[in-house]
Structure formats: C-alpha cells, structure tokens
Amino acid sequence: ADRDEAREALAAVPGLDERTIAVIRTRALGDPDVAPPGPDVPDSWRPWRSYALNHLRAAGELEYP
C-alpha cells in the first residue's frame, strides 16, 4: 500500500494517535521512513528515519514519551 494511504487509513481508526500510527507503520508495515512526533529528525536521514530512530532509542540516546 502507498505510505500516505496507509497513514490515512490508520488515522481513521478511533483511538490511534500519531505516535501509535508511526509505530504501526514502522514495525507492522515495514515503512523505513517514519518520523514519529516528538524528536526532531533531520531530513538528511531520509529514507531511513525509522531505522535511525530505533537505533538511537536502543542505544539509550533517545527516549519516547
């Protein structure tokens, strides 16, 4: 599915916030370029922002709320 279509479909589900949508897109749909709300993510990390953020979180360099 198209990334924008997937995001729109998930946004239509009651109770899903932007953070949850970002996690679903990254983990369940395998989208490598999702930047959840919160941390500032440089555009230079495209198209691998999801992976970069996961590595930073795993290394203890980034905490999600």
N, CA, C and O atoms as a CHARMM CRD file, in Angstrom:
* protein
*
  260
    1    1 ALA  N      0.83800  -1.19500   0.00000 PROA 1      0.00000
    2    1 ALA  CA     0.00000   0.00000   0.00000 PROA 1      0.00000
    3    1 ALA  C      0.87400   1.24700   0.00000 PROA 1      0.00000
    4    1 ALA  O      2.00100   1.23600   0.49500 PROA 1      0.00000
    5    2 ASP  N      0.35400   2.27900  -0.54200 PROA 2      0.00000
    6    2 ASP  CA     1.03600   3.56300  -0.54900 PROA 2      0.00000
    7    2 ASP  C      1.17500   4.06400   0.88600 PROA 2      0.00000
    8    2 ASP  O      0.26100   3.90200   1.69400 PROA 2      0.00000
    9    3 ARG  N      2.31300   4.67000   1.20100 PROA 3      0.00000
   10    3 ARG  CA     2.56500   5.14400   2.57200 PROA 3      0.00000
   11    3 ARG  C      1.52300   6.14000   3.04400 PROA 3      0.00000
   12    3 ARG  O      1.05800   6.06000   4.18100 PROA 3      0.00000
   13    4 ASP  N      1.15400   7.07300   2.18500 PROA 4      0.00000
   14    4 ASP  CA     0.15800   8.07700   2.57300 PROA 4      0.00000
   15    4 ASP  C     -1.20900   7.44000   2.79300 PROA 4      0.00000
   16    4 ASP  O     -1.93200   7.81000   3.71700 PROA 4      0.00000
   17    5 GLU  N     -1.55800   6.48200   1.94000 PROA 5      0.00000
   18    5 GLU  CA    -2.83500   5.78800   2.10300 PROA 5      0.00000
   19    5 GLU  C     -2.86200   5.00900   3.40900 PROA 5      0.00000
   20    5 GLU  O     -3.87600   5.00300   4.10700 PROA 5      0.00000
   21    6 ALA  N     -1.76400   4.35700   3.74300 PROA 6      0.00000
   22    6 ALA  CA    -1.69200   3.59500   4.99000 PROA 6      0.00000
   23    6 ALA  C     -1.84500   4.51900   6.18500 PROA 6      0.00000
   24    6 ALA  O     -2.55800   4.19500   7.13600 PROA 6      0.00000
   25    7 ARG  N     -1.18200   5.66400   6.14300 PROA 7      0.00000
   26    7 ARG  CA    -1.28900   6.61700   7.24400 PROA 7      0.00000
   27    7 ARG  C     -2.71300   7.13800   7.39200 PROA 7      0.00000
   28    7 ARG  O     -3.21900   7.25500   8.50700 PROA 7      0.00000
   29    8 GLU  N     -3.35800   7.45000   6.27300 PROA 8      0.00000
   30    8 GLU  CA    -4.73600   7.93800   6.31200 PROA 8      0.00000
   31    8 GLU  C     -5.68600   6.87400   6.84600 PROA 8      0.00000
   32    8 GLU  O     -6.58100   7.18100   7.63300 PROA 8      0.00000
   33    9 ALA  N     -5.49900   5.62900   6.42500 PROA 9      0.00000
   34    9 ALA  CA    -6.36000   4.54600   6.90700 PROA 9      0.00000
   35    9 ALA  C     -6.19300   4.34900   8.40900 PROA 9      0.00000
   36    9 ALA  O     -7.17600   4.15900   9.12600 PROA 9      0.00000
   37   10 LEU  N     -4.95800   4.39400   8.88300 PROA 10     0.00000
   38   10 LEU  CA    -4.72100   4.24300  10.31800 PROA 10     0.00000
   39   10 LEU  C     -5.26900   5.43700  11.09400 PROA 10     0.00000
   40   10 LEU  O     -5.78600   5.26500  12.19800 PROA 10     0.00000
   41   11 ALA  N     -5.16800   6.63100  10.54300 PROA 11     0.00000
   42   11 ALA  CA    -5.67200   7.83000  11.21700 PROA 11     0.00000
   43   11 ALA  C     -7.19200   7.78700  11.36800 PROA 11     0.00000
   44   11 ALA  O     -7.74800   8.44100  12.25000 PROA 11     0.00000
   45   12 ALA  N     -7.86000   7.02200  10.51100 PROA 12     0.00000
   46   12 ALA  CA    -9.31600   6.90800  10.58600 PROA 12     0.00000
   47   12 ALA  C     -9.76900   5.96500  11.69700 PROA 12     0.00000
   48   12 ALA  O    -10.95400   5.92900  12.02800 PROA 12     0.00000
   49   13 VAL  N     -8.84900   5.20600  12.27100 PROA 13     0.00000
   50   13 VAL  CA    -9.19900   4.27300  13.35000 PROA 13     0.00000
   51   13 VAL  C     -9.29300   5.05200  14.66000 PROA 13     0.00000
   52   13 VAL  O     -8.31900   5.67300  15.08400 PROA 13     0.00000
   53   14 PRO  N    -10.45900   5.02200  15.30100 PROA 14     0.00000
   54   14 PRO  CA   -10.60900   5.75300  16.56300 PROA 14     0.00000
   55   14 PRO  C     -9.61600   5.26800  17.61800 PROA 14     0.00000
   56   14 PRO  O     -9.39400   4.06800  17.77700 PROA 14     0.00000
   57   15 GLY  N     -9.03000   6.21600  18.32600 PROA 15     0.00000
   58   15 GLY  CA    -8.12800   5.88400  19.42400 PROA 15     0.00000
   59   15 GLY  C     -6.66000   5.80100  19.05700 PROA 15     0.00000
   60   15 GLY  O     -5.81500   5.71700  19.94800 PROA 15     0.00000
   61   16 LEU  N     -6.33000   5.82100  17.77700 PROA 16     0.00000
   62   16 LEU  CA    -4.92200   5.77300  17.38300 PROA 16     0.00000
   63   16 LEU  C     -4.37300   7.19200  17.28900 PROA 16     0.00000
   64   16 LEU  O     -4.88300   8.01500  16.53000 PROA 16     0.00000
   65   17 ASP  N     -3.32800   7.47000  18.06600 PROA 17     0.00000
   66   17 ASP  CA    -2.68600   8.77900  17.97900 PROA 17     0.00000
   67   17 ASP  C     -1.51800   8.70000  16.99800 PROA 17     0.00000
   68   17 ASP  O     -1.20100   7.62500  16.48800 PROA 17     0.00000
   69   18 GLU  N     -0.88300   9.83500  16.73800 PROA 18     0.00000
   70   18 GLU  CA     0.20100   9.88300  15.74500 PROA 18     0.00000
   71   18 GLU  C      1.36900   8.98000  16.12800 PROA 18     0.00000
   72   18 GLU  O      1.98600   8.36800  15.25600 PROA 18     0.00000
   73   19 ARG  N      1.67600   8.89000  17.39800 PROA 19     0.00000
   74   19 ARG  CA     2.77600   8.03700  17.86300 PROA 19     0.00000
   75   19 ARG  C      2.47400   6.56600  17.57200 PROA 19     0.00000
   76   19 ARG  O      3.33600   5.83700  17.08000 PROA 19     0.00000
   77   20 THR  N      1.25300   6.13600  17.87600 PROA 20     0.00000
   78   20 THR  CA     0.85900   4.74800  17.62800 PROA 20     0.00000
   79   20 THR  C      0.85300   4.44800  16.13800 PROA 20     0.00000
   80   20 THR  O      1.28500   3.37700  15.71300 PROA 20     0.00000
   81   21 ILE  N      0.36700   5.38300  15.35300 PROA 21     0.00000
   82   21 ILE  CA     0.36100   5.21300  13.89900 PROA 21     0.00000
   83   21 ILE  C      1.79000   5.06100  13.38200 PROA 21     0.00000
   84   21 ILE  O      2.05100   4.22600  12.51600 PROA 21     0.00000
   85   22 ALA  N      2.70200   5.85100  13.90200 PROA 22     0.00000
   86   22 ALA  CA     4.10500   5.75900  13.48200 PROA 22     0.00000
   87   22 ALA  C      4.69300   4.39200  13.82000 PROA 22     0.00000
   88   22 ALA  O      5.42000   3.81300  13.01300 PROA 22     0.00000
   89   23 VAL  N      4.38400   3.87300  15.00400 PROA 23     0.00000
   90   23 VAL  CA     4.90200   2.55600  15.40700 PROA 23     0.00000
   91   23 VAL  C      4.33400   1.46600  14.50400 PROA 23     0.00000
   92   23 VAL  O      5.07100   0.58300  14.06700 PROA 23     0.00000
   93   24 ILE  N      3.04700   1.51700  14.22200 PROA 24     0.00000
   94   24 ILE  CA     2.42500   0.51400  13.34500 PROA 24     0.00000
   95   24 ILE  C      3.04400   0.56900  11.95700 PROA 24     0.00000
   96   24 ILE  O      3.36200  -0.46700  11.37300 PROA 24     0.00000
   97   25 ARG  N      3.21300   1.76800  11.43200 PROA 25     0.00000
   98   25 ARG  CA     3.80300   1.89600  10.09300 PROA 25     0.00000
   99   25 ARG  C      5.22600   1.35900  10.05300 PROA 25     0.00000
  100   25 ARG  O      5.63000   0.73000   9.07500 PROA 25     0.00000
  101   26 THR  N      5.98300   1.60500  11.11300 PROA 26     0.00000
  102   26 THR  CA     7.37200   1.15500  11.14800 PROA 26     0.00000
  103   26 THR  C      7.47100  -0.34900  11.34000 PROA 26     0.00000
  104   26 THR  O      8.13700  -1.03700  10.56700 PROA 26     0.00000
  105   27 ARG  N      6.81400  -0.85300  12.36200 PROA 27     0.00000
  106   27 ARG  CA     7.00200  -2.25700  12.75100 PROA 27     0.00000
  107   27 ARG  C      6.13800  -3.23300  11.97200 PROA 27     0.00000
  108   27 ARG  O      6.62400  -4.27800  11.53900 PROA 27     0.00000
  109   28 ALA  N      4.87100  -2.91200  11.78800 PROA 28     0.00000
  110   28 ALA  CA     3.97000  -3.85900  11.13100 PROA 28     0.00000
  111   28 ALA  C      3.99500  -3.73500   9.61500 PROA 28     0.00000
  112   28 ALA  O      3.87800  -4.73500   8.90600 PROA 28     0.00000
  113   29 LEU  N      4.14700  -2.51900   9.11800 PROA 29     0.00000
  114   29 LEU  CA     4.11500  -2.31300   7.67200 PROA 29     0.00000
  115   29 LEU  C      5.49800  -2.18600   7.05100 PROA 29     0.00000
  116   29 LEU  O      5.63000  -2.15300   5.82800 PROA 29     0.00000
  117   30 GLY  N      6.53300  -2.11300   7.89100 PROA 30     0.00000
  118   30 GLY  CA     7.90300  -2.06800   7.38500 PROA 30     0.00000
  119   30 GLY  C      8.29400  -0.77700   6.70200 PROA 30     0.00000
  120   30 GLY  O      9.21800  -0.76400   5.88800 PROA 30     0.00000
  121   31 ASP  N      7.60800   0.30900   7.01900 PROA 31     0.00000
  122   31 ASP  CA     7.94200   1.59800   6.40900 PROA 31     0.00000
  123   31 ASP  C      9.25500   2.09900   7.01200 PROA 31     0.00000
  124   31 ASP  O      9.30800   2.35000   8.21600 PROA 31     0.00000
  125   32 PRO  N     10.31300   2.25200   6.21500 PROA 32     0.00000
  126   32 PRO  CA    11.61300   2.65100   6.75300 PROA 32     0.00000
  127   32 PRO  C     11.76100   4.15100   6.99900 PROA 32     0.00000
  128   32 PRO  O     12.78100   4.59500   7.52500 PROA 32     0.00000
  129   33 ASP  N     10.75000   4.93100   6.62000 PROA 33     0.00000
  130   33 ASP  CA    10.91100   6.38600   6.68400 PROA 33     0.00000
  131   33 ASP  C      9.77800   7.05900   7.45300 PROA 33     0.00000
  132   33 ASP  O      9.07900   7.92000   6.92000 PROA 33     0.00000
  133   34 VAL  N      9.60600   6.66100   8.70100 PROA 34     0.00000
  134   34 VAL  CA     8.58500   7.25500   9.55700 PROA 34     0.00000
  135   34 VAL  C      9.27900   8.03800  10.65900 PROA 34     0.00000
  136   34 VAL  O     10.17500   7.52600  11.32900 PROA 34     0.00000
  137   35 ALA  N      8.86000   9.27300  10.83800 PROA 35     0.00000
  138   35 ALA  CA     9.37600  10.08300  11.94500 PROA 35     0.00000
  139   35 ALA  C      8.21000  10.38000  12.87700 PROA 35     0.00000
  140   35 ALA  O      7.35200  11.19900  12.54800 PROA 35     0.00000
  141   36 PRO  N      8.16500   9.72800  14.03400 PROA 36     0.00000
  142   36 PRO  CA     7.05600   9.97400  14.95500 PROA 36     0.00000
  143   36 PRO  C      7.11600  11.38800  15.50900 PROA 36     0.00000
  144   36 PRO  O      8.17100  12.02200  15.50000 PROA 36     0.00000
  145   37 PRO  N      5.98700  11.87900  15.98900 PROA 37     0.00000
  146   37 PRO  CA     6.00900  13.21300  16.57800 PROA 37     0.00000
  147   37 PRO  C      6.91700  13.23800  17.79700 PROA 37     0.00000
  148   37 PRO  O      7.01700  12.25200  18.52700 PROA 37     0.00000
  149   38 GLY  N      7.55900  14.33500  18.00900 PROA 38     0.00000
  150   38 GLY  CA     8.43800  14.46200  19.17400 PROA 38     0.00000
  151   38 GLY  C      9.83300  14.86600  18.77600 PROA 38     0.00000
  152   38 GLY  O     10.13500  16.05500  18.66500 PROA 38     0.00000
  153   39 PRO  N     10.69400  13.87800  18.55900 PROA 39     0.00000
  154   39 PRO  CA    12.08800  14.23500  18.27900 PROA 39     0.00000
  155   39 PRO  C     12.23900  14.89800  16.90900 PROA 39     0.00000
  156   39 PRO  O     11.57800  14.52000  15.94200 PROA 39     0.00000
  157   40 ASP  N     13.11900  15.88700  16.85200 PROA 40     0.00000
  158   40 ASP  CA    13.43300  16.49500  15.56000 PROA 40     0.00000
  159   40 ASP  C     14.34700  15.54700  14.80100 PROA 40     0.00000
  160   40 ASP  O     15.40500  15.15400  15.29300 PROA 40     0.00000
  161   41 VAL  N     13.92800  15.18800  13.60800 PROA 41     0.00000
  162   41 VAL  CA    14.67900  14.23500  12.80100 PROA 41     0.00000
  163   41 VAL  C     15.13000  14.93600  11.52600 PROA 41     0.00000
  164   41 VAL  O     14.29700  15.43700  10.77100 PROA 41     0.00000
  165   42 PRO  N     16.43600  14.97700  11.27600 PROA 42     0.00000
  166   42 PRO  CA    16.92500  15.67100  10.08000 PROA 42     0.00000
  167   42 PRO  C     16.43600  15.01400   8.78900 PROA 42     0.00000
  168   42 PRO  O     16.35900  13.78900   8.69800 PROA 42     0.00000
  169   43 ASP  N     16.11100  15.82900   7.80600 PROA 43     0.00000
  170   43 ASP  CA    15.70900  15.30200   6.50300 PROA 43     0.00000
  171   43 ASP  C     16.83300  14.51300   5.84600 PROA 43     0.00000
  172   43 ASP  O     16.57500  13.66900   4.98700 PROA 43     0.00000
  173   44 SER  N     18.06600  14.77500   6.23400 PROA 44     0.00000
  174   44 SER  CA    19.19500  14.05100   5.64000 PROA 44     0.00000
  175   44 SER  C     19.16700  12.56400   5.99700 PROA 44     0.00000
  176   44 SER  O     19.86500  11.76700   5.37000 PROA 44     0.00000
  177   45 TRP  N     18.37000  12.18300   6.99500 PROA 45     0.00000
  178   45 TRP  CA    18.26000  10.76800   7.36700 PROA 45     0.00000
  179   45 TRP  C     17.28400  10.00800   6.47600 PROA 45     0.00000
  180   45 TRP  O     17.18700   8.78400   6.56600 PROA 45     0.00000
  181   46 ARG  N     16.56200  10.72200   5.61800 PROA 46     0.00000
  182   46 ARG  CA    15.63900  10.05700   4.69500 PROA 46     0.00000
  183   46 ARG  C     16.42800   9.18200   3.74300 PROA 46     0.00000
  184   46 ARG  O     17.53100   9.57500   3.36300 PROA 46     0.00000
  185   47 PRO  N     15.95600   8.06100   3.34600 PROA 47     0.00000
  186   47 PRO  CA    14.66800   7.44300   3.61800 PROA 47     0.00000
  187   47 PRO  C     14.72400   6.41400   4.74800 PROA 47     0.00000
  188   47 PRO  O     13.94300   5.46100   4.74200 PROA 47     0.00000
  189   48 TRP  N     15.61000   6.57900   5.69900 PROA 48     0.00000
  190   48 TRP  CA    15.80600   5.57500   6.75200 PROA 48     0.00000
  191   48 TRP  C     15.55600   6.11300   8.15800 PROA 48     0.00000
  192   48 TRP  O     16.16300   5.63500   9.11700 PROA 48     0.00000
  193   49 ARG  N     14.68100   7.08900   8.29300 PROA 49     0.00000
  194   49 ARG  CA    14.45500   7.70700   9.60300 PROA 49     0.00000
  195   49 ARG  C     13.97200   6.71500  10.65400 PROA 49     0.00000
  196   49 ARG  O     14.38600   6.79900  11.81100 PROA 49     0.00000
  197   50 SER  N     13.11000   5.78300  10.28000 PROA 50     0.00000
  198   50 SER  CA    12.60700   4.80000  11.25300 PROA 50     0.00000
  199   50 SER  C     13.75100   4.00800  11.86200 PROA 50     0.00000
  200   50 SER  O     13.82300   3.83500  13.07900 PROA 50     0.00000
  201   51 TYR  N     14.64300   3.53000  11.00700 PROA 51     0.00000
  202   51 TYR  CA    15.76300   2.72200  11.49100 PROA 51     0.00000
  203   51 TYR  C     16.71600   3.54700  12.34400 PROA 51     0.00000
  204   51 TYR  O     17.18900   3.07400  13.37800 PROA 51     0.00000
  205   52 ALA  N     17.00200   4.77000  11.92500 PROA 52     0.00000
  206   52 ALA  CA    17.90100   5.63700  12.69100 PROA 52     0.00000
  207   52 ALA  C     17.34300   5.90000  14.08400 PROA 52     0.00000
  208   52 ALA  O     18.07500   5.82200  15.07100 PROA 52     0.00000
  209   53 LEU  N     16.06300   6.20700  14.17000 PROA 53     0.00000
  210   53 LEU  CA    15.45100   6.46800  15.47300 PROA 53     0.00000
  211   53 LEU  C     15.43700   5.22600  16.35200 PROA 53     0.00000
  212   53 LEU  O     15.66800   5.31700  17.55700 PROA 53     0.00000
  213   54 ASN  N     15.16800   4.06900  15.76200 PROA 54     0.00000
  214   54 ASN  CA    15.18000   2.82700  16.54900 PROA 54     0.00000
  215   54 ASN  C     16.57100   2.53000  17.08900 PROA 54     0.00000
  216   54 ASN  O     16.70700   2.06800  18.22200 PROA 54     0.00000
  217   55 HSD  N     17.59900   2.78600  16.30000 PROA 55     0.00000
  218   55 HSD  CA    18.97300   2.57400  16.78100 PROA 55     0.00000
  219   55 HSD  C     19.31100   3.53300  17.91900 PROA 55     0.00000
  220   55 HSD  O     19.91700   3.12700  18.91100 PROA 55     0.00000
  221   56 LEU  N     18.92700   4.79100  17.78400 PROA 56     0.00000
  222   56 LEU  CA    19.18100   5.75900  18.85100 PROA 56     0.00000
  223   56 LEU  C     18.44700   5.37300  20.13200 PROA 56     0.00000
  224   56 LEU  O     18.99600   5.48400  21.22800 PROA 56     0.00000
  225   57 ARG  N     17.21300   4.92300  19.98800 PROA 57     0.00000
  226   57 ARG  CA    16.44400   4.50600  21.16300 PROA 57     0.00000
  227   57 ARG  C     17.08500   3.28900  21.81800 PROA 57     0.00000
  228   57 ARG  O     17.20000   3.24100  23.04200 PROA 57     0.00000
  229   58 ALA  N     17.50000   2.31300  21.03200 PROA 58     0.00000
  230   58 ALA  CA    18.12400   1.10200  21.56900 PROA 58     0.00000
  231   58 ALA  C     19.44300   1.41200  22.26700 PROA 58     0.00000
  232   58 ALA  O     19.81400   0.73500  23.22600 PROA 58     0.00000
  233   59 ALA  N     20.14800   2.42700  21.79200 PROA 59     0.00000
  234   59 ALA  CA    21.42900   2.81100  22.39300 PROA 59     0.00000
  235   59 ALA  C     21.24300   3.69700  23.62200 PROA 59     0.00000
  236   59 ALA  O     22.21800   4.08000  24.27000 PROA 59     0.00000
  237   60 GLY  N     19.99700   4.01900  23.93800 PROA 60     0.00000
  238   60 GLY  CA    19.72900   4.85700  25.09700 PROA 60     0.00000
  239   60 GLY  C     19.94200   6.33400  24.84700 PROA 60     0.00000
  240   60 GLY  O     20.00100   7.12400  25.78900 PROA 60     0.00000
  241   61 GLU  N     20.05800   6.71000  23.58800 PROA 61     0.00000
  242   61 GLU  CA    20.29400   8.10700  23.22900 PROA 61     0.00000
  243   61 GLU  C     19.00300   8.88100  23.00000 PROA 61     0.00000
  244   61 GLU  O     19.02500  10.10500  22.86900 PROA 61     0.00000
  245   62 LEU  N     17.88000   8.17200  22.95200 PROA 62     0.00000
  246   62 LEU  CA    16.60700   8.81000  22.65400 PROA 62     0.00000
  247   62 LEU  C     15.52800   8.12000  23.46100 PROA 62     0.00000
  248   62 LEU  O     15.47700   6.89100  23.51800 PROA 62     0.00000
  249   63 GLU  N     14.66900   8.90200  24.08200 PROA 63     0.00000
  250   63 GLU  CA    13.54100   8.34100  24.81900 PROA 63     0.00000
  251   63 GLU  C     12.25600   8.85500  24.20600 PROA 63     0.00000
  252   63 GLU  O     12.11700  10.04200  23.91200 PROA 63     0.00000
  253   64 TYR  N     11.31900   7.93600  24.01900 PROA 64     0.00000
  254   64 TYR  CA     9.99700   8.33300  23.55900 PROA 64     0.00000
  255   64 TYR  C      9.12300   8.52600  24.77600 PROA 64     0.00000
  256   64 TYR  O      9.27600   7.83200  25.78100 PROA 64     0.00000
  257   65 PRO  N      8.19900   9.47600  24.68100 PROA 65     0.00000
  258   65 PRO  CA     7.29300   9.69800  25.82600 PROA 65     0.00000
  259   65 PRO  C      6.40500   8.50700  26.09300 PROA 65     0.00000
  260   65 PRO  O      5.59300   8.53700  27.01700 PROA 65     0.00000
